[in-house]
């Protein structure tokens, strides 16, 4: 089992777990109920997306928009297997080796364990509350069943959100379990260093793909440039993006994990919006401070002039 620790910016990190390949289904063996439901939903959804128009097509368009707004942290935790008793026993028995890959040039090795524990626990209380909230709202959506033709979409959305929060909660508990028992082997990935450095050095995916791999010296130059822009460690310096949206595909290709591409792109898009919003607020604050300062300066000048006029009259 491989875990990927992917810093999106100098302050925010995506965590992603490669899916475990379960044993093949035996002939005549029935799938679990959860698997059958997911397969049915996936098939139905795929059919709706292929529709050229109608409420099915509109539903998928709006739902995909809502999916993109679900925090990337939640999607990352959902990639972990849920912390069921059976799965935890398998991990404790050594049936699944857990390795965490990270770009050592951009994340210090001493911080990896601390980061993993933080990502595992910081959202558990939120997902627990959100799960029960969605479950409690399900009966309220029952009257929508009376609407003809169109299925009870609010109910299905609440079901999805409840399931999503459940998976994120128990995915986080799984990560907490393996980190607390020191079952995670951390590995400084040279390939990830190269991919991060190439993404920061080149403007496009094509240019990054066609260029030669960066050397140790070139990677060090990129890291120092990021550190200079971000400011001293521990300070409230500028937040710098470390990944671009187009770089997700290259990382997914090199690690042969096609499903990881969309997770990186979603995370980058969300973090970019936060960074842009904070930058805009900072600039507006600076403009406001300058306006207040200018107004105070003008008031001081006016008061000084009035004082001079009064002295002259005396």
C-alpha positions in Angstrom: 0.0 0.0 0.0 1.5 3.3 -1.1 0.6 6.7 0.5 1.6 9.8 -1.4 2.3 13.0 0.5 1.8 15.8 -2.0 2.5 19.4 -1.0 0.2 21.6 -3.1 1.6 24.8 -1.7 4.0 25.8 1.1 1.1 25.5 3.6 -1.3 22.9 2.3 -0.8 19.2 1.5 -2.8 16.5 -0.3 -2.6 13.0 0.9 -3.6 10.1 -1.3 -3.6 6.3 -0.8 -3.2 3.9 -3.7 -6.2 1.6 -3.7 -5.6 -1.9 -2.4 -6.1 -4.7 -5.0 -8.6 -7.0 -3.3 -8.6 -10.7 -3.9 -10.4 -11.9 -7.0 -14.1 -12.8 -6.6 -14.6 -16.6 -6.5 -17.1 -18.1 -9.0 -20.6 -18.0 -7.7 -19.6 -15.6 -4.9 -22.0 -12.6 -4.5 -20.6 -9.1 -4.2 -21.1 -7.3 -0.9 -24.2 -5.1 -0.8 -22.1 -1.9 -0.7 -20.3 -3.1 -3.9 -23.5 -3.8 -5.7 -25.0 -0.4 -4.8 -21.8 1.4 -6.0 -21.7 -0.6 -9.2 -25.4 0.2 -9.9 -24.9 3.9 -9.1 -21.8 4.1 -11.3 -23.6 2.5 -14.3 -26.6 4.8 -13.9 -24.5 7.9 -13.5 -22.5 7.0 -16.6 -25.7 6.7 -18.6 -26.9 10.1 -17.4 -23.7 11.7 -18.4 -24.0 10.4 -21.9 -27.5 12.0 -22.3 -27.4 14.9 -24.7 -30.1 16.9 -22.8 -32.9 16.5 -20.3 -32.9 16.5 -16.5 -30.4 13.6 -16.4 -27.8 15.6 -18.2 -28.5 18.7 -16.1 -28.3 16.7 -12.9 -24.8 15.4 -13.8 -23.6 18.9 -14.7 -24.7 20.4 -11.4 -23.6 17.4 -9.4 -20.1 17.5 -10.9 -19.9 21.2 -10.0 -20.8 20.3 -6.4 -18.3 17.4 -6.4 -15.6 19.9 -7.4 -16.5 22.0 -4.3 -16.0 19.1 -1.8 -12.7 19.8 0.0 -9.7 18.0 -1.4 -8.9 16.8 2.1 -12.1 14.8 2.2 -11.3 13.2 -1.2 -7.8 12.3 0.0 -9.0 10.6 3.2 -11.7 8.7 1.2 -8.9 7.1 -0.8 -7.8 5.1 2.3 -9.5 1.8 3.1 -12.0 2.2 6.0 -10.7 1.3 9.5 -12.7 -1.9 9.8 -11.7 -4.5 12.3 -10.7 -6.9 9.6 -8.6 -4.4 7.7 -6.8 -3.2 10.9 -6.0 -6.8 11.8 -4.6 -7.5 8.4 -2.3 -4.4 8.6 -1.2 -5.4 12.2 -0.4 -8.9 10.9 1.8 -7.5 8.2 -0.4 -8.5 5.3 -0.2 -4.9 3.9 3.1 -3.0 3.9 2.5 0.7 4.2 4.9 3.1 2.5 4.7 6.8 2.3 6.4 8.6 -0.6 7.2 12.3 -0.4 9.3 14.9 -2.2 12.2 15.2 0.2 13.5 18.4 -1.3 10.2 20.2 -0.6 9.1 18.4 2.6 11.7 17.8 5.4 11.8 14.1 6.4 11.4 15.0 10.1 8.0 16.5 9.5 6.5 13.6 7.6 5.2 11.6 10.6 3.9 14.8 12.2 2.1 15.8 9.0 0.6 12.3 8.6 -0.8 12.4 12.2 -2.2 15.9 11.6 -3.9 15.0 8.3 -5.3 11.8 9.9 -6.9 13.5 12.9 -7.7 17.2 12.2 -11.0 16.6 10.3 -12.4 13.6 12.2 -14.7 15.6 14.5 -16.0 17.5 11.5 -16.7 14.4 9.4 -18.4 12.7 12.4 -20.8 15.7 12.9 -21.4 16.0 9.2 -22.2 12.3 8.8 -24.9 12.4 11.5 -26.3 15.7 10.2 -26.9 14.2 6.8 -28.4 11.1 8.2 -30.8 13.3 10.3 -31.8 15.3 7.3 -32.7 12.2 5.2 -36.3 11.9 6.5 -37.0 15.6 5.8 -36.3 14.9 2.1 -38.9 12.2 2.0 -41.7 14.4 0.5 -39.7 14.9 -2.7 -40.5 11.3 -3.5 -44.0 12.6 -4.5 -42.5 14.5 -7.4 -43.4 12.5 -10.6 -40.8 11.2 -13.0 -37.7 12.8 -11.4 -36.2 10.7 -8.6 -35.7 12.0 -5.1 -32.4 13.8 -5.8 -32.1 15.6 -2.4 -32.4 12.2 -0.7 -29.7 10.7 -2.9 -27.4 13.7 -2.4 -27.8 13.4 1.4 -27.0 9.6 1.1 -23.9 10.4 -0.9 -22.7 13.1 1.5 -23.3 10.8 4.5 -21.4 8.0 2.8 -18.6 10.4 1.8 -18.2 11.7 5.4 -18.3 8.1 6.7 -15.5 7.1 4.3 -13.4 10.1 5.2 -13.9 9.6 8.9 -12.9 5.9 8.8 -10.1 6.6 6.2 -8.7 9.1 8.7 -8.9 6.5 11.5 -7.1 4.0 9.4 -4.3 6.5 8.8 -4.2 7.4 12.5 -3.9 3.7 13.3 -0.9 2.9 11.1 0.9 6.1 12.1 0.3 5.6 15.8 1.8 2.1 15.6 4.7 3.3 13.4 3.7 1.0 10.6 4.4 3.5 7.9 7.7 3.4 6.1 8.6 6.9 4.8 10.6 7.2 1.6 12.2 10.3 0.1 11.2 10.0 -3.6 13.8 11.3 -6.0 11.2 11.0 -8.8 8.8 13.3 -6.9 11.6 15.8 -6.4 12.2 15.8 -10.2 8.5 16.2 -11.0 8.0 19.1 -8.6 11.1 20.9 -9.7 10.2 20.4 -13.4 6.7 21.7 -12.8 8.1 24.9 -11.2 10.8 25.4 -13.9 8.6 24.9 -17.0 5.5 26.8 -18.1 3.5 23.9 -19.7 3.1 20.2 -19.5 4.6 19.6 -22.9 7.7 21.7 -22.0 8.1 19.8 -18.8 7.6 16.4 -20.4 10.1 17.1 -23.2 12.8 18.6 -21.0 15.6 16.6 -19.5 15.3 15.6 -15.9 16.6 18.3 -13.5 19.9 17.7 -11.7 20.5 17.9 -8.0 21.8 21.4 -8.4 18.8 22.5 -10.4 16.4 21.1 -7.8 18.3 22.9 -5.1 18.0 26.2 -7.0 14.3 25.7 -7.3 13.9 24.9 -3.6 15.9 28.0 -2.6 13.8 30.2 -4.9 10.6 28.9 -3.2 12.1 29.4 0.3 13.1 33.0 -0.6 9.6 33.8 -1.9 7.9 32.1 1.0 10.0 33.7 3.7 11.7 32.1 6.8 10.3 28.8 8.1 7.7 29.4 10.8 6.9 32.9 9.8 3.7 34.2 8.3 5.2 34.6 4.9 3.8 34.4 1.4 2.1 31.1 0.4 3.7 29.7 -2.7 2.1 27.1 -5.1 4.3 24.1 -5.5 2.1 22.2 -8.1 0.3 23.4 -11.2 -2.9 21.8 -12.5 -1.2 20.4 -15.5 1.4 18.7 -13.4 -1.0 16.3 -11.9 -1.2 14.2 -15.1 2.6 13.9 -15.2 2.8 12.7 -11.6 -0.1 10.2 -12.2 1.6 8.9 -15.4 5.0 8.4 -13.8 3.5 6.5 -10.8 1.1 4.7 -13.1 -2.0 5.8 -11.1 -4.4 7.4 -13.5 -7.0 8.0 -10.8 -4.6 10.2 -8.9 -4.6 12.9 -11.6 -8.1 14.2 -10.9 -7.3 14.3 -7.1 -4.3 16.5 -7.7 -6.1 18.8 -10.2 -9.0 19.3 -7.8 -6.7 20.1 -4.9 -4.6 22.5 -6.9 -7.7 24.3 -8.2 -9.1 24.7 -4.7 -5.8 25.9 -3.2 -5.3 28.3 -6.0 -8.7 29.9 -5.2 -7.8 30.2 -1.5 -4.4 31.7 -2.3 -5.9 34.2 -4.8 -8.6 35.2 -2.3 -6.1 35.7 0.5 -3.9 37.7 -1.8 -6.8 39.9 -2.8 -7.8 40.5 0.8 -4.2 41.5 1.7 -4.0 43.9 -1.2 -7.4 45.5 -0.2 -6.2 45.7 3.4 -3.0 47.5 2.2 -5.0 49.9 0.1 -7.3 50.6 3.0 -4.3 51.2 5.3 -2.8 53.6 2.8 -6.1 55.4 2.5 -6.4 55.8 6.3 -2.8 56.9 6.5 -3.3 59.4 3.7 -6.5 60.7 5.4 -4.6 61.1 8.7 -1.8 62.9 6.9 -4.2 65.3 5.3 -6.0 65.9 8.6 -2.6 66.7 10.2 -1.7 69.1 7.4 -5.1 70.8 7.7 -4.8 71.2 11.5 -1.2 72.6 11.1 -2.5 75.1 8.5 -5.3 76.2 10.8 -2.9 76.7 13.7 -0.6 78.8 11.5 -3.6 81.0 10.5 -4.7 81.5 14.1 -1.1 82.5 15.1 -0.9 84.9 12.2 -4.2 86.6 13.3 -2.8 87.1 16.8 
